[in-house]
Amino acid sequence: MKNRPLSLLIVFVISSLAARARAADPLPSWNDTAAKQSVIAFVEKVTAKDSPDYVAPVDRIATFDNDGTLWAEQPVYVQLLFTLDRLREIAPQHPEWPNQEPFASVLKGDLKAAAAGGEKAIAELVMATHAGMTTAAFEKIVVDWIATARHPQTDKLYTEMVYQPMLELIDYLKAKEFKVFIVSGGGIEFMRPWTQRVYGIPPEQVIGSSIKTKYELRDGKPYLVRLPALNFFDDKEGKPVAINHHIGRRPIAAFGNSDGDYQMLEWTTSGEGLRLGLVVHHTDADREYAYDRTSKIGQLSKGLDDAKSKGWIVADMKKDWNRVWIGKALDTNTSDK
């Protein structure tokens, strides 16, 4: 007991030093390269009241893509894996599916054959598994699935396949009075049930693709029912349109990883005043994945070609990040895959 005051003092000092270190370096999982320096310089310039580039908090809007920007998208988009699991679960209710494509191929485990049907086939799978229920019922299905579903290669929960450097970036922006939105090609109601817990981004700040929904009374009680029809596809040219529709302000910063984010980055950085566009380039095959121009998932080609002329930062995952995944201690010398 004699040493207790001393122990408490040591804990206090260590905690204070750690807090100061975090304040001094808001992006500790980023190496001290040009990418990190450029991001911090931008944020400091637009938030300092005596800066000629100062932006009022109301206009500090930042948009982030989700798949491949905030969490892993390889080897298959997470929502597609959710779709396939859901399809197998409800297959007994559809005896016609074993003789009907693309359902037959999925049930046989032949995803290549199912994918041969292109966007039409994927749309059929999504509509069959995401529609015909209330919004509340769908939310529960998503919550239950995301709580236990694991990545097919790492066996991590999908919510553990999140990039620590990007979480730090979100927290840094929020601390500087930015309002942060997710703008994704993924389903808006697939993401909203868990983005607050995983990213600290509330559901009203999530924008995504959607299917049509109708208001319906059942036994005198009102429900919103999901219909088997596409309402909006939030990708490529659709992203700026959705931002304008949902937010009503042009972002001053945008973050993506693929050519599907090109128009969002282009629209954001074409506005007046100081702007920031950043592309996450997947270059680390040891800790994550290495892919860009030829990938069918998260293809990045035009964005790479035009990044320099557009003034966008290309964040090289292997070079610029000393850590990839959440939940592990920093270690710049070993893989954290």
N, C-alpha and C positions, 0 to 999 in steps of 0.2 A: 504493500500500500504506500510505502514511503516514496516509491518511484512513480506513482501515478501522475502527479502534476507534471513531472518531466516528460512522461509518455504522451500526455495530452498535448503538451507544448510541441513535441516533435511531430505529432499527427497534424496539428494546426499549421505548423510551418510547411510541412510537405504538401498539404492541401492548398495552401496559399501559393506556393511556388508552382504547383500544377495548374492552378487557375490562371496565374500570370502567364504561364507558358502557352496555354490555350488562347488567351487573349492576344498574346504577341504573335502567334501563328494560328490563324483561323482554319488553315488547311494543312494539318500535319501529315496527312496521308499522301500529299502531293510533294514530289521532289522539288527542290528550288530551281526550277527550269524556267524558260521563257513563258511557257503556258501559265504556270502559277503566277508569275510576276505580272503578266498581262491582265489576268483576272482581277487580282488584288488592286492593281493600279486603276483599272476601270471602276471598280466599286468605290474606291476611295475618292476618285474624282467626281463621281456623280452624287456622292453623299455629303461631301464637304461644302458647307454653306458659303465659304469664301472662294470656291472653285468656279471658274468660268463655265464649267461643264455640269454644274449643280442641277439636279433633277428633284423636284418636290416629291415627297413620299407617295402622294396619290398617283403619280405617273411611274413609279418604280415597279413595273410589271416584268416578271421573268417567267418564261415558259420552258418546260422540260418535256421532251419525248420520254416515254417509259421503256419500251422494249429495246434493250441494247444500250440505253442511256442511263437508266437507273437500276435495272436488273438484267440478268442474262437472258438472251433470246435464242441461244444455240442449245441443242441442235434443232429445236423446234420451238415456235412461239408457245409460251405458257398457256395462253387461252386456247390454243389448238389442242394441247394435251388435255386440258379440262374438257373440251368438247368431245374428245375421243373417249375419255373415261365416262362421261355422262351418257354417251351413245350406248356404250356397253351395258351400263346400268339399266337403261330403259328399253333395251332391245327385246326383252321378253314380252313387252306390251305391243310389239310390232312384228308379228309373224311373217309379214311380207318382206322385211328387210334382207333376209338371207338370199333373196332372189332379185334384189333391186340395188342398182349402183347409185351412189358410191358406198352405200351402207354395207353391201355384201363384202366388198374388199376390206373395209375397216374391221368387220367382225371376223374375217379370216386372218387379220394381222398384216394384210398387204397394203401398207400405207402408200407405197409408190404407185400402185394401180389406182388407189382412191384419188391421189393427187393428180393423176393424169387428166382428170376431168376439169382441172383448172379452177378458176374463181367460182364458176357455177357450182362445181361439186362441193367446194368448201362452204359456199353460201347455203347449200342444201343441208349440210351437216350442222351448221350453226343454227339455222332456223328450226331444225328438228329437235335440237337439244336446248335452245335458249328461249323458245316461244311457247305459247299455250298455257301460261301460268301467270299468277299475279307477280307484281314486282317484289312483294315481300317474300313470296315463296322462292323466287330466284335468288334473292339476297341470301337466304338461309342456305341454299344449296352451295353458293359460292363460298360463304363463310366456313361451312363444314369441310369443303374440299380443300381450301387453301390452308386450313389448319393442319392437315396431315399429308398432303401430296408432296412427293419428293422428286427431285431432279433425276432423270434416268441414268446419268453418268456419275454424278458426285454423291448422290443419295442425301444431299442437303434438302431441307425444306426450301420451297421456292422463295419464301420470304427471307431466307438466309443467303440467297443468291443475289444479294443487293450490293452495290458498289459503295464502299465506305467513303472514297473521295467525293462522290456525288452527294452523299448525305451531308458531308461537311460543307459542301458548297451551298446546299439548300439552307442549312442552319446559318451559315455566314450571311447569306442574302437576307434571310428573315430578321437576323439581328440588326441589319442595316435598313430595316423598314421596307424591304421589298415584299410585294405580294406574289407568291409563287404558285404557278398553275402547272398541272400536268396536261399535256396536249398529245394524245396518243391515237394510233390507229386501232388500238384495242377497244373492247367494248366498255362504254362508260359505266354501265351497271355491273360489269365484271370487276372493275377497279375500285369503284367507290366504297365497297364494304370494308376494304383493308388499307387504303392509302393513308388514312390518319394514323393508324398504328405503326405502319412500316416506314412511312416517309415524313409523318407529321404534317401532311397536306390534307385538309378536310374535304369531304365529298363535293361541296359546292365549288371547289377549285380544281375539279377534275373534268376534263373535256375528252370525249372519245367518240368512237362510232356508236351508232344506236339503231335499234329496230323500232318499229312503230308500236305505240302503246295507246290503249283506249280506256276510257272511264266506263265502269260497268257496275250496276247494282246487283248484288246477289243476296237474296233473302233480306232485302232492305238495307244491306250494308254496302258502302262504296268501296270499290277496288280499282286498281290500275292493272290492266291485263296486257301482257306482252304478245304482240301479233307476229306471225311469220312473214314479215315484210321489212326490208331495209328502209330505215329512215334517213340516215346520213353516214357516209364513209369518211372518216376523219384522217385522211392521209394525203400527202403531196399538196395539190392545190386546195384541197379541202381544209387543211390546217389553218391558213390565214382566214378563210371564210368562217370557220368555227370560232376562232379567236375573236373576230369582229362581232360575231353573233352573241357569244357567251360573255365576253369581257367588255367589249366596247371601247377598248383602248389598245393602241399598238404597243407591244412589248418593247422594252429597251434592251433586253437580253434574251437570247434563245439558245437552247442546248439540245443537240441531237446526235445521231450517230450514223444515219443512213441517208440515201437519196430521197427517201420518203419524208425527210425533214427539210429538204432543200428549200422549198418555197416558204416555210415558216422562218428559216434563217434569213432568206433573201428579203422577205417583207419586213422583218424586224430590223435588219441592219440598213435598210434603205431609208429609214425615217430620219428626220432632222435631229441634230445634236449627236452626242457621243453614244455609240451603240456597241453591243457585244454579241458576237456569234461564236459558238464553240462546237466543234465536232469531236466526239469521242471516237478515236481510231483503234480498233481491236487488233493489237499487234503482239499480244502475249500468249503464245500457245502453251507455255508452261503453267501459268497461273490461271488462265482463262481460255480464250480461243483467239486464233489469228485468222482474220477474214476481212475482205473488202470487195474488190471489183467483181469477182466471179461468184460470190455467195448468193444463193437463192433466198437466204434469210438475212435481212439487214444489209443488202448490197450498198456499197459506198464506192462510187466511181466519179460521177459528175461533181459531187461535193468535194472530192479530193482534188480534182482538176481545177476547180474554180475557187477553192478556199483562199489562196494567196491573193488573187485579184479582188475578191470580195472583202478581204480583210478579216477573215474568220480564223480563229485559233484552232489548230488541229492538235488535240491532246493525245499524244502517243501513250497508250496504256503501259507499255513496257518501259518506256523512258521516263514518263512524267509521274507515274504512280508508284509509291513505295509499298503500297498495300492495295489489295483489290477488294476482298470480301469484308463484310461486317463481322464483328465478334472475334477478331484475332488480334494479338499484340503486334505492334509494328516490328517488322524484321525485313531489312532491305537486302538481306543476303540469301534468303531461302524462299522457296515457293510457298504460297498460301492457298494453293488450289485444294 
